[in-house]
Amino acid sequence: MVRLVVCFAFATSACRPAQVPPARRAGMVMSLSGVVGMIASAATSSLADTHDLVIGFSALSAIGIGTYAVADLSDPPKAIVAETEDQKLRRWARILTQRAGGAARDGKCSRVRRLEQRVHLYDPEVHDFVFMRDPEILKCYASTGSSGTIPVTSSTEAPPE
């Protein structure tokens, strides 16, 4: 038994990233096979002495769980892909459009107009196809009698507040 534990420790201690998927799959198969074997052994225990089989399948399941755990812990973290400047500005424009919709529902039309400037600056497409088609926002413009875009004067703005 000690030899088995030592062999398992050496076998799983040097799991490289290329070996992670096969080791994870092997661990999953061993653990599930061990559980199925234990259930089958327990089901046939009235027919024969299955004590040794239960111990063997328990060991197989434990080794499988350990292999899966070591492989999972050896897996390097996935790299976070940084968003581009255009993606960031589009995200900000969408956030501000949502905030403008909330302000319009609350009747704060002056805030909607201020947010419109920034949305148009960040992403004109979001402005034209999302912001200016929101029914709540359009109610603000209909109630004040103004329509269209407020002229944008600055090209450097801070991110959404």
Contacts in CASP RR format, 6 or more apart in sequence:
PFRMAT RR
TARGET T0000
AUTHOR 0000-0000-0000
METHOD contacts of the structure
MODEL  1
MVRLVVCFAFATSACRPAQVPPARRAGMVMSLSGVVGMIASAATSSLADT
HDLVIGFSALSAIGIGTYAVADLSDPPKAIVAETEDQKLRRWARILTQRA
GGAARDGKCSRVRRLEQRVHLYDPEVHDFVFMRDPEILKCYASTGSSGTI
PVTSSTEAPPE
4 59 0 8 1.000
4 63 0 8 1.000
8 63 0 8 1.000
8 66 0 8 1.000
8 67 0 8 1.000
12 23 0 8 1.000
12 66 0 8 1.000
12 67 0 8 1.000
12 70 0 8 1.000
12 71 0 8 1.000
13 70 0 8 1.000
15 23 0 8 1.000
15 70 0 8 1.000
15 71 0 8 1.000
15 74 0 8 1.000
16 74 0 8 1.000
17 74 0 8 1.000
17 75 0 8 1.000
17 76 0 8 1.000
19 71 0 8 1.000
19 74 0 8 1.000
20 71 0 8 1.000
20 72 0 8 1.000
20 74 0 8 1.000
20 75 0 8 1.000
21 71 0 8 1.000
23 67 0 8 1.000
23 68 0 8 1.000
23 70 0 8 1.000
23 71 0 8 1.000
23 74 0 8 1.000
24 67 0 8 1.000
24 68 0 8 1.000
24 71 0 8 1.000
24 72 0 8 1.000
24 75 0 8 1.000
26 64 0 8 1.000
26 67 0 8 1.000
27 63 0 8 1.000
27 64 0 8 1.000
27 65 0 8 1.000
27 66 0 8 1.000
27 67 0 8 1.000
27 68 0 8 1.000
27 71 0 8 1.000
28 64 0 8 1.000
28 68 0 8 1.000
29 64 0 8 1.000
30 60 0 8 1.000
30 61 0 8 1.000
30 63 0 8 1.000
30 64 0 8 1.000
30 67 0 8 1.000
31 60 0 8 1.000
31 61 0 8 1.000
31 64 0 8 1.000
31 65 0 8 1.000
31 68 0 8 1.000
33 57 0 8 1.000
33 60 0 8 1.000
33 61 0 8 1.000
34 57 0 8 1.000
34 58 0 8 1.000
34 60 0 8 1.000
34 61 0 8 1.000
35 57 0 8 1.000
35 61 0 8 1.000
37 53 0 8 1.000
37 57 0 8 1.000
38 54 0 8 1.000
38 57 0 8 1.000
38 58 0 8 1.000
38 61 0 8 1.000
41 50 0 8 1.000
41 53 0 8 1.000
41 54 0 8 1.000
41 57 0 8 1.000
42 50 0 8 1.000
42 54 0 8 1.000
44 50 0 8 1.000
83 91 0 8 1.000
89 122 0 8 1.000
89 123 0 8 1.000
90 122 0 8 1.000
90 123 0 8 1.000
90 125 0 8 1.000
90 126 0 8 1.000
92 118 0 8 1.000
92 122 0 8 1.000
92 123 0 8 1.000
92 159 0 8 1.000
92 160 0 8 1.000
93 118 0 8 1.000
93 119 0 8 1.000
93 122 0 8 1.000
93 123 0 8 1.000
93 126 0 8 1.000
93 127 0 8 1.000
93 130 0 8 1.000
93 131 0 8 1.000
94 126 0 8 1.000
94 130 0 8 1.000
95 160 0 8 1.000
96 115 0 8 1.000
96 118 0 8 1.000
96 119 0 8 1.000
96 122 0 8 1.000
96 160 0 8 1.000
97 115 0 8 1.000
97 119 0 8 1.000
97 126 0 8 1.000
97 130 0 8 1.000
97 131 0 8 1.000
97 134 0 8 1.000
99 115 0 8 1.000
99 160 0 8 1.000
100 111 0 8 1.000
100 112 0 8 1.000
100 115 0 8 1.000
100 116 0 8 1.000
100 119 0 8 1.000
100 131 0 8 1.000
100 134 0 8 1.000
100 137 0 8 1.000
101 112 0 8 1.000
101 134 0 8 1.000
101 136 0 8 1.000
101 137 0 8 1.000
102 136 0 8 1.000
103 109 0 8 1.000
103 111 0 8 1.000
103 112 0 8 1.000
103 115 0 8 1.000
104 112 0 8 1.000
104 134 0 8 1.000
104 136 0 8 1.000
104 137 0 8 1.000
104 139 0 8 1.000
104 140 0 8 1.000
105 136 0 8 1.000
107 140 0 8 1.000
109 140 0 8 1.000
109 141 0 8 1.000
109 143 0 8 1.000
109 144 0 8 1.000
112 137 0 8 1.000
112 140 0 8 1.000
113 140 0 8 1.000
113 150 0 8 1.000
116 127 0 8 1.000
116 131 0 8 1.000
116 137 0 8 1.000
116 149 0 8 1.000
116 150 0 8 1.000
117 150 0 8 1.000
117 152 0 8 1.000
118 157 0 8 1.000
118 160 0 8 1.000
119 126 0 8 1.000
119 127 0 8 1.000
119 131 0 8 1.000
120 127 0 8 1.000
120 131 0 8 1.000
120 149 0 8 1.000
120 150 0 8 1.000
120 152 0 8 1.000
121 152 0 8 1.000
121 154 0 8 1.000
121 155 0 8 1.000
121 157 0 8 1.000
122 157 0 8 1.000
127 149 0 8 1.000
131 137 0 8 1.000
132 138 0 8 1.000
132 148 0 8 1.000
132 149 0 8 1.000
141 147 0 8 1.000
141 148 0 8 1.000
END
